[in-house]
Amino acid sequence: GTGFFVSNAGEIITNLHVVKPWLFNNDEEFLENLLSKYMAQKAATNDVLSVVILRRATALSAYTSKIKVKGVLDYVAIVPNDALFDKDNVIKCRVLSADEDRKNLEKDVALIQTVTKHLPSPECAFVNVKDSMDIRDEAYKAGEHVYVLGFPAAADPFLQSEANKTGIHCYGTGGNITVDPTMYSFSFDAVALHGSSGSAIFNRYGMLIGVLNSGKGDNFNRGVKAKYIKEIMEKPHDFN
């Protein structure tokens, strides 16, 4: 995924699905079912285990239904622009805000911060969200021009060359908002390839208007409105 700095204290905006992907898929349910089937098979082929299970529960299904899987975040790390996409170049981050509410995943925004609470280098720039963000409804009208900056396919030679030891580079594309927005998001046709999730979206005036969170290449991509970036920075969700 992609992220962009929003303060000189190393704060970064990205997508919630980049930080906690298990909220957006069925990995937990899949593993619960897999473990339940495994326990059932073990019980069917092991007399001792079968007796233990049946003594503790009136039925095997009652036992296996108690199996629960929960996603746990190990850590989040970034690789800065121009650096090689390599484990030795990562900068670890801590999560400041990443909501766990599955009922409101359309607010697909998370706030993280470098553990040093600094930008990676003096040359590193950040988006001054106080003065350079537009959250007005007028900013999302169909036909308005947008510009997307991110790191699609960052581990691919498309953006990184191992032979020349050059690092990943920011990739920018332009396009237009294609339809009027919904409550949470807006659609546009600027190219956004896999790995662009969390990219900054600017309007023709250089104002931040959103963060990219999904796409289908070059014809239908979607961004979360900047008002939710403002919201998460002013009132961070509790991090669990």
Backbone hydrogen bonds, N-H to C=O, Kabsch-Sander energy under -0.5 kcal/mol:
donor,donor_aa,acceptor,acceptor_aa,energy
2,T,197,S,-3.9
4,F,13,I,-1.9
6,V,11,E,-2.6
7,S,11,E,-0.7
10,G,7,S,-1.0
12,I,112,I,-3.4
13,I,4,F,-2.5
14,T,110,A,-2.1
18,V,15,N,-0.7
19,V,15,N,-1.4
20,K,16,L,-3.4
23,L,20,K,-1.7
24,F,21,P,-1.8
25,N,22,W,-0.6
30,F,26,N,-2.9
31,L,27,D,-2.5
32,E,28,E,-2.2
33,N,29,E,-2.3
34,L,30,F,-2.2
35,L,31,L,-2.7
36,S,32,E,-2.2
37,K,33,N,-2.3
38,Y,34,L,-2.1
39,M,35,L,-2.6
40,A,36,S,-2.1
41,Q,37,K,-2.3
42,K,38,Y,-2.5
43,A,39,M,-2.4
44,A,40,A,-1.8
45,T,41,Q,-1.2
46,N,42,K,-1.0
50,S,46,N,-2.6
51,V,47,D,-2.2
52,V,48,V,-2.2
53,I,49,L,-2.6
54,L,50,S,-2.5
55,R,51,V,-1.8
56,R,52,V,-1.5
57,A,53,I,-1.3
63,Y,59,A,-1.2
64,T,60,L,-2.7
65,S,61,S,-1.9
66,K,63,Y,-1.4
67,I,64,T,-1.6
76,V,93,C,-0.9
78,I,91,I,-2.2
82,D,168,I,-3.0
83,A,80,P,-1.9
86,D,84,L,-1.8
89,N,86,D,-1.9
90,V,87,K,-0.7
91,I,78,I,-2.6
92,K,90,V,-0.5
93,C,76,V,-3.2
94,R,113,Q,-3.1
96,L,94,R,-0.6
96,L,111,L,-2.2
97,S,111,L,-2.3
102,R,100,E,-0.9
104,N,101,D,-1.4
105,L,102,R,-0.7
107,K,104,N,-1.3
108,D,106,E,-1.8
109,V,107,K,-2.3
110,A,14,T,-2.6
111,L,97,S,-2.6
112,I,12,I,-2.6
113,Q,94,R,-2.3
114,T,10,G,-1.7
115,V,92,K,-2.3
117,K,114,T,-1.6
119,L,8,N,-0.6
124,C,121,S,-1.4
127,V,5,F,-2.7
128,N,126,F,-0.6
129,V,127,V,-1.7
131,D,128,N,-0.9
132,S,128,N,-2.3
134,D,208,L,-2.4
135,I,133,M,-0.6
139,A,136,R,-1.3
140,Y,137,D,-1.8
141,K,138,E,-1.1
143,G,177,I,-3.4
144,E,141,K,-2.0
146,V,175,G,-2.7
147,Y,202,F,-2.5
148,V,173,T,-2.9
149,L,200,A,-2.2
150,G,171,Y,-1.9
153,A,194,H,-3.2
154,A,151,F,-0.9
156,D,153,A,-2.0
159,L,156,D,-1.9
160,Q,156,D,-1.2
161,S,166,T,-1.1
162,E,160,Q,-0.6
165,K,161,S,-0.6
166,T,161,S,-1.8
167,G,82,D,-0.7
168,I,83,A,-2.3
171,Y,150,G,-3.2
173,T,148,V,-2.0
175,G,146,V,-2.1
177,I,144,E,-2.8
178,T,187,S,-1.6
179,V,187,S,-0.6
182,T,185,S,-2.5
186,F,223,G,-2.0
187,S,179,V,-0.5
188,F,221,N,-2.3
189,D,176,N,-1.8
192,A,217,G,-2.6
196,S,193,L,-1.9
198,G,212,L,-2.9
199,S,196,S,-2.1
200,A,149,L,-1.4
201,I,210,G,-2.3
202,F,147,Y,-2.9
203,N,207,M,-2.1
204,R,145,H,-0.7
206,G,203,N,-2.0
208,L,132,S,-3.1
209,I,201,I,-3.0
210,G,201,I,-1.3
211,V,224,V,-1.8
212,L,199,S,-2.5
213,N,222,R,-2.4
214,S,222,R,-1.5
216,K,220,F,-1.2
217,G,192,A,-0.9
218,D,216,K,-0.9
221,N,188,F,-2.3
222,R,214,S,-3.1
223,G,186,F,-2.6
224,V,211,V,-2.9
225,K,184,Y,-2.7
226,A,209,I,-1.8
228,Y,225,K,-1.4
229,I,226,A,-0.8
230,K,226,A,-2.3
231,E,227,K,-1.9
232,I,228,Y,-1.8
233,M,229,I,-1.7
234,E,230,K,-2.1
235,K,231,E,-2.9
240,N,238,D,-0.6
